[in-house]
Amino acid sequence: MDTATNADMIEFWNGDAAQKWVRFQEMMDVSLLPMGRCAMEAAKPKAGERVIDVGSGCGGTTFELVRRVAPDGAVLGVDISEPMLARARARIGPEKAVAFEHGDAQVHEFAKAAYDLVFSRFGVMFFSDPEAAFRNLRSALKPGGRIAFVCWPPAKENPWVKIPTGIVKAHIELPPPPEPNDPGEFAFADSDRVQHILAAAGFADIQIDRHNMPITLAPGGGLDGAIEFFLEMGPTGRAIANADAGGDLKSRITADLREGLRPFLTDAGVVMDASIWQVSARAG
C-alpha cells in the first residue's frame, strides 16, 4: 500500500480513532444502519454481482452486501485501518464470498473492469486527491458499472453534531475547522463539489439527493451511553482529547451534555436528527 498518499488519514485511522471505533462497533452498526440502508437502496445490489465496499471498517455494510449478492456474488471490503479490518475479519462467519484487504482506495490495485458496484457508507471523504481516487475506483468497474455512497452535508445542518459541539464549545476552545476541501468527515459537504469530482473522474448519470432521518446514539445505552459517545468519538471527542480536558472540566462538560441531550432521550436511546447526501452514478 502507498503509505505516503494519504499519510495523515492512514495515521489517524490506525491510532486512537480506530481503537475507539472498534470499541463502539456494535453501537455504530445500529446507529448508522438507516444511512447504510439508504445507500443500499441507491446501489441496488443484485444476486451474483461483484462489489467493492470502500472504507468497509469493521465490516457491517460488507456483510449486508454479501447477503444481498448471494448466492453467487462476492464482496471485497477495503480499508486503511488495520484495527478495524482485524475486527471485520474476526466477524466472518459462514460467508464464503467475502474478503477484506488493507488498502488505500485512492491507489489500490483493483482488478480492472471486474466489479459491478462500488459502495460506501461514509468511507469516501478521506482522500487527499478525490478525483484520482474515483478514477481508480471507476477503473475497477465494468462498463456501465455503478457507484453508490452516502456522505455528510455540513456539520451545521446536522443537529446530532451541532448541538453537542455547541455544548462542548462553551467549555473549551475547539480546534479550527478544516479547510472545505481537506480530507475528513465533512469533506463532501458541498454537493456541487461532489458532482464535479465524479464527473471529472469519468462518471455519468450522477444523482445527489438529501435525506433527513433520525440517528439513535448509543442505542440501548440510554443517556449515559450517548454522553460517553460524545466524550470519546467524533468532533467533540477529538476536541476534548486535544484540550486534555480532565477532572473538574470534564465533569462540567459531562453535566452540560446530560442536560442538553436529555430532551432527545427515548426508550430506544438518544434520538436526534441527521442529514445525509445519497450519491449514485454510473461509470461513463
Protein Blocks (a to p, Z undefined) as FASTA:
>chain_A
ZZklmmmmmmmmmmmmlmmmmmmmmmmmmmmmmmmmmmmmmnopaehiacddehklnomm
mmmmmmmmpckbccddddfblklmmmmmmmpcfblbbccddddfklpccdehkbfbdcde
hilmmcfblmlmmmmmmmmpcehiacdddddddfklmmklmmmmmmmmmmmccdddddfk
lgcfklmmpmmlmmmmmmmnopahiacddddddddehehkammlmmmmmmmgcjklmmmm
mnopghjlmmmmmmmmmmmmmmmpcfkbccddddddddddddZZ
